[in-house]
Amino acid sequence: MSDVIVIGGGLAGCATAYYLAADGVDVTLLERTDLNTLASGSNAGSLHAQIPHDPFVTNGEAWAEVFSPTIGLLARSIEMWRGLPALLGVDLEIGLKGGLLVAPNEAQMRDIERKAAFERAQGLRIDILDKPALRALAPYLSDHIVGGAFCPDEGKANPFAVAPAFAAAAERLGATILRHTPVQAIVRTGDGFEVSTPRGVLKAKRVVDAAGADAARVAAMAGIELADVQGFPIQASATEQVGPLVPHLVYYTGEKLTLKQNGVGTLLIGGGWPARLGRHGNPVANPDSLARNLAVAVAVVPALAKVKIVRTWAAIVNGTSDWKPILGEIPAVPGFFVNFFPWMGFTAGPISARIVASLVQGRQPPLDVDLSPFLPKG
C-alpha cells in the first residue's frame, strides 16, 4: 500500500508527486497514457499573473472581486518558477521579461485601468503606459495601439520540459510512476482507497485527483461531483525561427491573443481560439480560428506578416465558468484530494502542487496564502 496515489501525469500530478516524495511520502503516480501529453505539454508556455481581460469585461467587477485571490496565488507561483531550474536540475527556458496587455482605443484603456485596481490590491505590480511610454518599451507594436498595462513578473517557460523534470526528480526521490495505467474504478475502504487499473488493484491511504480536464470523471468514480469542470479544445501556432522581435508576453484587448518568442526565435501565437473535435473526440485545428488568430497577431505586431507558420496544434484545456481553482480535500470523502486549476494551470502548477502536497499530509503549506477561497465545498 502506498501512502498516496496521484492520478494524472501532467504538470499538476508530476509536481504533486515530487513535493510529496521530497517530504518523504511514499507516492505512486498513475497516468493513463504518457506523461505531459495533454494540456501541460500542449499549451504555449505562458506564465500569467494578470486577471484575464476577456472574462473581466464579460463578467464585470463582481466577478473580479471573487477571482482576485487567485492573482496572489499566480504571482507566488511565478516566484516559485524562478527557483525551479536549480531545484530540478533542468533548464526550463524560463524568461520573465514582463507581460503587456495592449489596447487599440481609449475605452479599452479604461477597462485596463479598472482591472489594474484589482490586481494592485493583491500586490501585483502593474504599470499603466500611455502611447509614448509603450512605444519606448515595445517598438515592435502597431502604431494603432494607444497604450497598455505592463506586469514585469510575467513571461514564459518550456511546456515540454517542466512536467518531465518534476517526474524525473520525483523518481529520484523514490516515487513510483506508472505510465499507460488508466484508472478504472476507485473504491473507499476502511483504511483508504482501492484503485483498479489494468495492472491490478492498487491501495493507498489517500488519493489526489490531478487529472485536469478529466478530473470530474475521476472524482465521479469515488462518488464525488465536481460541478462545472470541463475540457475545452483550443489551438496555438508556432512560426519559423527569426531574430529577436518580441521579448514580452503580449495580450490584446481587441480580440484573443497571446504572443511571445522563445529562446530559439520561434514565435508562439495563441489566445484561446477554439479548435474542433475530430471524429474520435480528439482536438483538431480549426482553419477559421487559425486565420483569425493570425490576423489579430499581425494587426498587433505588423512584422509578423513576413514570418511563416510552421505548425498549428490543438489540445484540450481544463476550465470552469468561474475560473476558480479547487485545491484540497473533499469534505464528504476524507482522504480524497483535488488539484485542479482551470485555464492557467501551467502558471499555477508549482504552487497548486505544493499546497495540495502539504494538505495531503495534514500540514499547512509553507506559503503565506489564504486557502479558504480555493478549498472544495460540500
C-alpha positions as CSV (number, residue, x, y, z in Angstrom):
1,M,0.0,0.0,0.0
2,S,1.2,3.5,-0.9
3,D,0.7,6.5,1.3
4,V,-0.7,8.4,-1.6
5,I,-1.8,7.7,-5.2
6,V,-1.7,10.7,-7.5
7,I,-3.9,10.4,-10.7
8,G,-2.7,12.4,-13.7
9,G,0.7,12.7,-15.3
10,G,0.6,16.4,-16.3
11,L,2.3,19.2,-14.5
12,A,-0.2,19.2,-11.6
13,G,0.3,15.5,-11.0
14,C,4.0,15.3,-11.5
15,A,4.7,18.3,-9.3
16,T,2.4,17.0,-6.6
17,A,4.3,13.6,-6.7
18,Y,7.6,15.5,-6.5
19,Y,6.7,17.6,-3.4
20,L,5.2,14.5,-1.7
21,A,8.3,12.5,-2.4
22,A,10.6,15.3,-1.3
23,D,8.7,15.3,2.1
24,G,9.3,11.6,2.4
25,V,5.9,10.4,1.5
26,D,5.5,7.0,-0.3
27,V,3.7,8.1,-3.5
28,T,2.6,6.4,-6.7
29,L,1.6,8.4,-9.8
30,L,-0.8,6.9,-12.4
31,E,-1.1,8.2,-15.9
32,R,-3.4,6.7,-18.5
33,T,-1.2,7.5,-21.5
34,D,2.2,9.0,-21.2
35,L,3.5,12.0,-19.1
36,N,2.8,15.5,-20.3
37,T,0.9,14.5,-23.4
38,L,-2.2,16.6,-22.8
39,A,-2.7,20.3,-21.7
40,S,0.5,20.5,-19.7
41,G,2.7,19.7,-22.8
42,S,0.4,21.3,-25.4
43,N,0.0,24.8,-24.1
44,A,2.1,27.7,-25.3
45,G,4.1,28.1,-22.1
46,S,2.7,31.5,-20.9
47,L,3.3,32.5,-17.3
48,H,0.3,34.7,-16.4
49,A,-0.4,36.8,-13.3
50,Q,-2.9,39.4,-14.6
51,I,-6.6,38.9,-14.5
52,P,-7.6,37.6,-17.9
53,H,-9.1,40.5,-19.8
54,D,-12.0,38.8,-21.6
55,P,-13.8,37.4,-18.5
56,F,-13.2,40.7,-16.7
57,V,-15.0,42.6,-19.4
58,T,-17.7,40.0,-19.9
59,N,-18.4,39.2,-16.2
60,G,-17.7,42.6,-14.6
61,E,-16.2,43.8,-11.3
62,A,-18.3,41.5,-9.1
63,W,-16.6,38.5,-10.8
64,A,-13.2,40.2,-10.5
65,E,-13.7,40.6,-6.7
66,V,-14.3,36.9,-6.3
67,F,-11.5,36.0,-8.7
68,S,-9.0,38.4,-7.1
69,P,-7.4,36.0,-4.5
70,T,-6.2,33.9,-7.4
71,I,-4.0,36.7,-8.6
72,G,-1.9,36.4,-5.5
73,L,-1.7,32.6,-6.0
74,L,-0.4,33.1,-9.6
75,A,2.1,35.7,-8.5
76,R,3.5,33.4,-5.8
77,S,3.7,30.5,-8.2
78,I,5.7,32.6,-10.7
79,E,8.2,33.3,-7.8
80,M,8.5,29.5,-7.4
81,W,9.1,29.2,-11.1
82,R,12.3,31.3,-10.7
83,G,13.8,28.6,-8.5
84,L,12.7,25.5,-10.4
85,P,15.8,25.1,-12.7
86,A,18.1,24.9,-9.6
87,L,15.6,22.7,-7.7
88,L,15.1,20.2,-10.5
89,G,18.5,20.5,-12.2
90,V,16.9,21.2,-15.7
91,D,17.0,24.3,-17.9
92,L,13.3,25.1,-18.3
93,E,13.8,28.0,-20.6
94,I,12.1,30.4,-18.2
95,G,12.1,34.0,-19.3
96,L,10.4,36.7,-17.2
97,K,10.7,39.9,-19.1
98,G,7.2,41.0,-18.4
99,G,3.7,40.9,-19.9
100,L,2.0,43.6,-21.9
101,L,-1.8,43.9,-22.2
102,V,-2.3,46.4,-25.0
103,A,-5.4,48.3,-26.2
104,P,-6.4,49.9,-29.6
105,N,-8.6,52.6,-28.1
106,E,-9.2,54.8,-25.0
107,A,-12.4,53.0,-24.0
108,Q,-10.4,49.7,-23.6
109,M,-7.7,51.5,-21.8
110,R,-10.3,52.5,-19.2
111,D,-11.1,48.7,-18.8
112,I,-7.4,48.0,-18.3
113,E,-7.3,50.7,-15.6
114,R,-10.3,49.3,-13.8
115,K,-8.8,45.8,-13.9
116,A,-5.5,47.1,-12.6
117,A,-7.1,48.3,-9.4
118,F,-8.0,44.7,-8.5
119,E,-4.5,43.5,-9.4
120,R,-2.7,46.1,-7.4
121,A,-4.9,45.4,-4.4
122,Q,-3.5,41.9,-4.5
123,G,0.1,43.2,-4.5
124,L,0.7,42.7,-8.2
125,R,2.8,45.4,-9.9
126,I,1.0,46.9,-12.8
127,D,2.3,49.9,-14.8
128,I,-0.2,51.8,-16.9
129,L,1.6,53.0,-20.1
130,D,0.5,55.7,-22.5
131,K,1.4,55.6,-26.1
132,P,4.8,57.2,-25.9
133,A,5.8,55.0,-22.9
134,L,4.6,51.9,-24.6
135,R,6.4,52.8,-27.8
136,A,9.6,53.2,-25.9
137,L,9.2,49.8,-24.2
138,A,7.8,47.8,-27.2
139,P,8.6,49.5,-30.5
140,Y,7.5,46.3,-32.4
141,L,3.8,47.1,-31.7
142,S,1.5,48.5,-34.3
143,D,1.1,52.3,-34.4
144,H,-2.7,52.0,-33.7
145,I,-2.1,50.7,-30.2
146,V,-2.8,53.6,-27.8
147,G,-1.5,52.2,-24.5
148,G,-1.4,49.2,-22.2
149,A,-0.6,47.7,-18.9
150,F,2.8,46.2,-18.1
151,C,3.4,43.5,-15.5
152,P,7.1,42.9,-15.0
153,D,6.7,39.4,-13.4
154,E,5.1,37.6,-16.4
155,G,6.8,35.6,-19.1
156,K,7.2,32.1,-20.4
157,A,8.7,28.6,-19.9
158,N,9.1,25.5,-22.0
159,P,6.0,23.3,-21.5
160,F,7.8,20.2,-23.0
161,A,10.4,20.3,-20.2
162,V,8.6,21.1,-16.9
163,A,6.4,18.1,-16.1
164,P,9.0,15.6,-17.2
165,A,11.6,17.4,-15.0
166,F,9.3,17.1,-12.0
167,A,8.6,13.5,-12.7
168,A,12.3,12.6,-13.0
169,A,13.1,14.4,-9.8
170,A,10.2,12.6,-8.1
171,E,11.5,9.2,-9.2
172,R,15.0,10.1,-7.9
173,L,13.4,10.7,-4.5
174,G,11.6,7.3,-4.6
175,A,8.3,8.0,-6.2
176,T,6.8,5.3,-8.4
177,I,5.4,6.5,-11.8
178,L,3.2,4.1,-13.8
179,R,2.6,5.2,-17.3
180,H,-0.1,3.7,-19.5
181,T,-2.1,2.9,-16.4
182,P,-5.7,4.1,-16.6
183,V,-7.8,4.2,-13.5
184,Q,-10.9,2.0,-13.9
185,A,-12.5,2.3,-10.5
186,I,-12.0,3.9,-7.1
187,V,-13.5,2.2,-4.0
188,R,-13.3,3.6,-0.5
189,T,-12.2,1.1,2.1
190,G,-11.8,1.2,5.9
191,D,-8.2,2.4,5.7
192,G,-8.1,4.3,2.4
193,F,-8.9,3.6,-1.2
194,E,-8.6,0.7,-3.7
195,V,-7.8,2.0,-7.2
196,S,-8.4,-0.5,-10.0
197,T,-6.1,-0.5,-13.0
198,P,-5.1,-2.9,-15.8
199,R,-2.1,-3.7,-13.6
200,G,-4.4,-4.8,-10.8
201,V,-5.8,-3.1,-7.7
202,L,-3.5,-0.6,-6.0
203,K,-4.2,0.5,-2.5
204,A,-3.4,3.9,-0.8
205,K,-4.4,5.8,2.3
206,R,-5.1,8.9,0.3
207,V,-5.8,9.8,-3.4
208,V,-5.0,13.0,-5.3
209,D,-7.1,13.8,-8.4
210,A,-4.8,15.8,-10.6
211,A,-6.4,14.7,-13.9
212,G,-7.0,18.1,-15.5
213,A,-10.0,18.1,-17.8
214,D,-10.6,14.5,-16.8
215,A,-10.8,15.4,-13.1
216,A,-14.6,15.3,-12.9
217,R,-14.7,11.8,-14.4
218,V,-12.1,10.5,-12.0
219,A,-13.8,12.1,-9.0
220,A,-17.1,10.5,-10.1
221,M,-15.6,7.1,-9.6
222,A,-15.3,8.0,-5.9
223,G,-18.9,9.3,-5.8
224,I,-17.8,12.9,-6.0
225,E,-19.4,15.5,-8.2
226,L,-17.1,18.3,-9.4
227,A,-19.5,20.7,-10.9
228,D,-18.6,22.8,-13.9
229,V,-15.2,21.1,-14.5
230,Q,-14.9,20.9,-18.3
231,G,-12.5,20.4,-21.2
232,F,-12.3,22.9,-24.0
233,P,-10.5,22.3,-27.3
234,I,-8.2,25.3,-28.2
235,Q,-5.3,25.8,-30.5
236,A,-2.0,27.6,-30.9
237,S,0.6,28.1,-33.6
238,A,4.4,28.3,-33.9
239,T,6.5,30.2,-36.5
240,E,9.8,29.6,-38.1
241,Q,12.8,30.8,-36.2
242,V,13.5,34.5,-36.6
243,G,15.7,37.1,-35.0
244,P,14.8,38.8,-31.7
245,L,11.4,40.6,-32.2
246,V,9.0,40.2,-29.2
247,P,10.7,40.0,-25.8
248,H,7.5,40.2,-23.8
249,L,4.3,38.1,-23.3
250,V,1.8,40.2,-25.3
251,Y,-2.0,40.2,-24.9
252,Y,-4.6,42.3,-26.7
253,T,-7.9,43.7,-25.5
254,G,-9.3,43.8,-29.0
255,E,-9.5,40.1,-29.7
256,K,-8.0,36.9,-28.3
257,L,-4.2,36.9,-28.5
258,T,-1.2,35.7,-26.6
259,L,2.2,36.2,-28.3
260,K,5.7,35.5,-27.2
261,Q,9.1,34.4,-28.6
262,N,11.1,31.5,-27.2
263,G,14.8,31.2,-26.8
264,V,15.5,29.8,-30.3
265,G,13.5,32.5,-32.0
266,T,10.2,30.8,-32.6
267,L,7.1,32.9,-32.0
268,L,4.2,31.2,-30.3
269,I,0.8,32.6,-31.2
270,G,-2.4,31.7,-29.3
271,G,-5.0,33.2,-27.1
272,G,-7.6,30.5,-26.6
273,W,-9.1,30.3,-30.1
274,P,-11.4,27.3,-30.3
275,A,-10.3,24.1,-32.1
276,R,-12.7,21.4,-33.3
277,L,-13.3,17.9,-32.1
278,G,-12.4,15.2,-34.6
279,R,-14.2,12.0,-35.4
280,H,-12.9,10.2,-32.3
281,G,-13.3,13.2,-30.0
282,N,-9.7,14.3,-30.4
283,P,-9.0,18.0,-30.8
284,V,-8.0,19.2,-34.3
285,A,-7.1,22.6,-35.6
286,N,-9.8,24.9,-36.9
287,P,-8.7,26.8,-40.1
288,D,-11.1,29.6,-39.3
289,S,-9.7,30.1,-35.9
290,L,-6.2,30.0,-37.3
291,A,-6.9,32.7,-39.9
292,R,-8.5,35.0,-37.3
293,N,-5.7,34.4,-34.7
294,L,-3.0,35.2,-37.2
295,A,-4.8,38.3,-38.4
296,V,-5.0,39.6,-34.9
297,A,-1.3,38.9,-34.3
298,V,-0.3,40.8,-37.5
299,A,-2.6,43.7,-36.5
300,V,-0.8,44.0,-33.2
301,V,2.8,43.2,-34.4
302,P,3.0,44.1,-38.2
303,A,6.4,42.5,-38.7
304,L,4.8,39.1,-38.3
305,A,3.3,39.4,-41.8
306,K,6.6,38.2,-43.2
307,V,7.0,35.3,-40.9
308,K,6.0,31.8,-41.8
309,I,3.8,29.5,-39.6
310,V,5.4,26.0,-39.4
311,R,3.0,24.3,-37.0
312,T,-0.5,24.6,-35.6
313,W,-1.8,22.2,-33.0
314,A,-4.9,21.7,-30.8
315,A,-5.3,20.5,-27.3
316,I,-8.0,20.1,-24.6
317,V,-7.5,22.5,-21.7
318,N,-9.4,22.3,-18.4
319,G,-11.7,25.2,-17.3
320,T,-14.6,26.3,-15.3
321,S,-17.1,29.1,-15.8
322,D,-16.0,30.9,-12.7
323,W,-12.2,30.4,-13.2
324,K,-11.7,29.4,-9.6
325,P,-9.3,26.6,-8.6
326,I,-10.3,23.6,-6.5
327,L,-7.4,22.7,-4.2
328,G,-7.7,20.4,-1.2
329,E,-9.7,17.6,0.5
330,I,-13.3,16.8,-0.4
331,P,-15.1,17.1,2.9
332,A,-17.6,14.4,2.2
333,V,-14.9,11.9,1.2
334,P,-12.0,12.2,3.6
335,G,-8.7,11.3,2.1
336,F,-9.7,12.3,-1.5
337,F,-7.9,15.5,-2.6
338,V,-8.3,17.6,-5.7
339,N,-5.6,19.6,-7.5
340,F,-7.5,21.4,-10.2
341,F,-6.5,24.8,-11.6
342,P,-8.7,26.0,-14.5
343,W,-7.3,27.8,-17.6
344,M,-4.0,28.9,-16.1
345,G,-2.8,25.6,-14.6
346,F,0.6,25.8,-16.3
347,T,1.4,29.0,-14.4
348,A,-0.1,27.7,-11.2
349,G,1.5,24.2,-11.4
350,P,4.2,24.7,-8.8
351,I,2.1,26.4,-6.1
352,S,-1.0,24.3,-6.5
353,A,1.1,21.2,-6.2
354,R,2.9,22.5,-3.1
355,I,-0.4,23.4,-1.5
356,V,-2.1,20.1,-2.2
357,A,1.0,18.0,-1.2
358,S,1.1,19.8,2.2
359,L,-2.7,19.4,2.8
360,V,-2.4,15.7,2.0
361,Q,0.0,15.4,4.9
362,G,-2.3,17.4,7.2
363,R,0.0,20.4,7.2
364,Q,-0.3,24.0,6.2
365,P,1.7,24.8,3.1
366,P,5.0,26.7,3.7
367,L,3.5,29.7,2.0
368,D,1.7,32.8,3.2
369,V,-1.6,32.0,1.4
370,D,-5.2,32.2,2.5
371,L,-6.6,28.9,1.2
372,S,-10.2,29.4,2.0
373,P,-11.3,30.6,-1.5
374,F,-9.9,27.5,-3.1
375,L,-10.9,24.7,-0.8
376,P,-13.6,22.3,-2.1
377,K,-17.1,22.8,-0.8
378,G,-19.5,20.2,0.3
